[in-house]
Amino acid sequence: LCEITGFSGLPSHNQICQKLSKVVTDPEKTVIEYIKRDIANIVLGNKDNHARNTAIQRSLNGYIGLTPLFDFAPMWLHPDGIARRIRWQSDDGGLPSWRSVIQQASEAADLDISTLKSGVQAMAAPMSTLLNYAKECGIEEEMLHPFEKTVKNVRAQLEDL
């Protein structure tokens, strides 16, 4: 998609959004989903976000969009300390400013910022119950505790969009 071959090439999220918007059937829906996946990566500790962990597909009816999410795991548990690979060009020190992310994605993909904001902001409400739901699913408290501050921070940023 980004015309980068091999394992050393590293696009920014901005480059990926720009390229996605040119090839997918529904650019707004796809870029919103792409941002939501990055939020999920941050909130749930999946730092293994290299370019080969995102793919697009063409369905039988001709629709082109992101594949279902795959290779999503709590990489913060990896003993080698996996680093977050793909970043936004601005305001991404490991915990991006989501207002800035939406602005950057809007500019890169030439999409309406208000549509992106409302689409991404919808993720704030489910975050209010995320950790309790995880506990109900049997995930141990010690696995969830490291994410409490991040979930709270990201939820507050999304509510404030």
C-alpha positions, 0 to 999 in steps of 0.5 A: 500500500505504501510502496515500502518493501522489506522489513526496514521501511517504516511509514508514518500513520499519516502516510498510511491514512493518505494511501488508504483514502485513495484505494478504499471504498469508504475513506471516512469509515476506513480512516476512523477504523484505522484510528480506533485500532491505534487507540486500541493498540495504545489502551491495551498495550499492543506495541507491535504495530508494524506495517505488516499488521494492517492489511486491506482486502477486496470482498466479492462485492468489490468493497475495499477496506481494512481486513478484520483485526489480526495479530493483536496481543498484549505485547507489553508482556513480551520479554524483549520489550517490543517498541511501538513502531508506527507513529503519527508525525506529530504529538506521538510520544507513545501516547498520542494526542488524539485531537492532533491525530484526528487533525493529522489524519484529516489532512493526510487523507483529505477528509472532513475533520468533524466526521472523523471526530464524531466517529472516533469520539464514539469510542469513549463510551465503551471505554468507561466499562472496558476494565470492568468488562475485562474483569468479568471475562476473567482477566486478572487484576494485575494484568489490568492495573497497568492500563487504568491511567491510560484508559482514563487518559484516552477516554478523557481525550476522546470525550473532550474532542 
